[in-house]
Amino acid sequence: MQVGSDLSVRFATFGSRSIVTHALMGIGFVGAVISGLFVNGQIGLISMVAFINFTAGMWISQSIHSLGNAATDDEYNGVLLEVLDRV
């Protein structure tokens, strides 16, 4: 009997979680650039800062997650090589 859903089984490896985390960081940064350039006034400034803070938080989370993975014998060599292996 399977405990988790198919999605949780798919993201059981560190590389898959790393790709998702980096994708969220990319989306947050793009959101910061778009809101900073195209939204006027205080709303644009607040949105840009919020997106930058979200991206920074995801970066810190990924860094801590990577430090925890370094203690294992996982064959993870970085997100770029993970993406290249899947393409």
SVG drawing of the C-alpha trace seen along z (x, -y; Angstrom):
<svg xmlns="http://www.w3.org/2000/svg" viewBox="-2 -56 30 58">
<polyline fill="none" stroke="black" stroke-width="0.4" points="0.0,0.0 1.4,-3.4 1.5,-6.0 2.0,-9.2 0.4,-10.4 2.2,-10.0 3.3,-13.6 5.0,-13.1 6.7,-9.9 8.0,-11.8 9.5,-14.5 11.1,-12.1 14.5,-12.7 16.5,-15.8 17.1,-16.7 13.4,-17.0 12.8,-19.1 15.7,-21.3 14.3,-21.9 11.0,-22.9 12.7,-25.3 14.8,-26.9 11.7,-27.3 9.9,-29.1 12.9,-31.3 12.9,-32.2 9.2,-32.9 9.6,-35.2 12.5,-37.1 10.6,-37.5 7.6,-38.8 9.9,-41.3 11.2,-42.6 7.8,-42.8 6.1,-44.5 9.1,-46.9 9.0,-47.9 5.3,-47.9 3.3,-48.6 3.3,-52.3 3.5,-54.0 3.7,-52.5 1.9,-49.3 4.7,-48.5 7.4,-49.2 5.8,-47.1 5.1,-44.2 8.7,-44.3 10.1,-44.2 7.7,-41.4 8.8,-39.3 12.4,-39.9 11.9,-38.9 10.1,-35.7 13.0,-34.9 15.5,-35.5 13.6,-33.2 13.4,-30.5 17.2,-30.9 17.9,-30.5 15.6,-27.5 17.4,-25.8 20.8,-26.6 19.7,-24.9 18.2,-22.0 21.4,-21.6 23.5,-21.5 21.3,-18.8 21.7,-16.8 25.5,-17.1 25.6,-14.7 24.0,-11.9 25.6,-9.8 23.3,-11.3 24.7,-11.8 23.4,-15.4 25.7,-17.7 23.7,-20.9 20.4,-22.0 21.8,-22.6 23.1,-19.1 19.8,-17.8 17.9,-19.6 20.4,-18.5 20.0,-14.9 16.2,-15.1 16.3,-16.8"/>
</svg>
